[in-house]
Amino acid sequence: MSDCLFCKIIAGEIPSTKVYEDEQVFAFRDIHPMAPTHVLVVPRTHLASLAEAGSATDAVLAACLRACAKIAAQEGLTNGFRVVSNCGPDACQSVQHLHFHVLGGKQMSDGMA
């Protein structure tokens, strides 16, 4: 998608701090971290959100989740980590490209809302 921020980051048109990449996934540090470790994992294929998961291949979705685990290990998040995907305006999704937040490096709050 030509006007998508994350598509432009994946294409190298906008700089990012890359953490991980493979054929299906690109991951980079969030510019406004909410935890000591805050990495965004995005599929290279544009999907607006998890609401469009039905049009994604199982391989792409699995690659995203596997990348989350690899990144957590790479970042040394041995005491645990959180994976979040905001979907739609009520969930405060700010970029309309499916992405997963990998958060860790501190004790997370137990509240989710």
C-alpha positions, 0 to 999 in steps of 0.5 A, a space after each residue: 500500500 503506497 501510503 502505509 507507514 509500515 510498508 514504507 519502513 519495510 521498503 526502506 523508504 523510512 528509516 527504522 532500527 531493524 531488530 529482525 527480518 525474514 522472508 515473511 516478517 520485518 521487525 523494528 524498535 518502536 519510536 515511542 517505547 512503552 517498555 524497556 524493550 518494545 519491538 514491532 513485528 509486521 508482516 511484509 504483506 500488507 493487512 490492515 489488522 487482525 480483522 483481515 486475518 482470514 485473507 492472510 496465509 497461515 504461513 504469514 500469521 505463524 511467521 509473525 508469532 514465531 518472530 515474536 518468540 525469536 525476538 523475545 529470546 534475542 532481547 533476553 526477555 527470560 522473565 517473560 514478555 507481552 505480545 499485543 495487537 491492537 485492532 481498530 479504532 476502539 483498540 487505538 490502532 494507530 497504523 493500519 498495517 497488522 503489527 504485533 508489539 513485543 513488550 518486556 524488560 520490566 514487570 508488566 502491569 496485570 491490567 489489560 484495559 
